[in-house]
Amino acid sequence: MARSSYSYIKEAWQNPDDGKLAELQWQRQQDWREQGAIERIERPTRLDKARSQGYKAKQGVVVVRTSVRKGGARKERFKAGRRSKRQGVTRITRRKDIQRVAEERATRTYPNLRVLNSYWVGEDGRQKWHEIILVDPEHPAIQNDDDLGWIADDDHTDRALRGLTGAGKRNRGLGTKGKGAEHNRPSLRSNRGRGK
């Protein structure tokens, strides 16, 4: 059975540190480091991943590459009054993961567009790069599209800031069910008695 070109791209990205893709990534990252933190690009780096996340090469769809620094919280040490164990400086991480931060920064830079989805494209010792798929909800080509038209509804404003994208839902723990996930989806009924 004949394989599609997307299957070859996907196979190469299974292990991006090996083979010709590793050389290509090394060269790409030289250029990415010189660019800004949010850079609009012509076409996706990982076409298979972008298509699986809803990307279409049409008007109203924009792809940007964002870089976010890696690591936990940068905490300042206290001047006095605590022993080193209680300083609370190291091993403190943020609640939001880096991919979600990247989506939020992209949606703030392009306030008229909405984040559809995003995916990882590379990292080095200091930063991670993600590509964010943005959609223009006012564009007629999007409003008339059967696959993307839903994003033009008012319910989807500020999707990334409200954690409604795939990365946002994963970060909020909405992929987990059962024991241990009782508070991930607080119902309206449970909050009805509060605030009176």
Salt bridges, closest charged atoms under 4 A:
GLU11 OE1 - ARG3 NH2 2.54
GLU104 OE2 - LYS96 NZ 3.12
GLU104 OE2 - ARG100 NE 3.84
GLU123 OE1 - LYS70 NZ 2.94
ASP124 OD2 - ARG33 NE 2.83
GLU131 OE2 - ARG65 NH1 3.95
ASP145 OD1 - LYS56 NZ 3.13
ASP145 OD2 - LYS58 NZ 2.53
ASP147 OD2 - LYS56 NZ 2.81
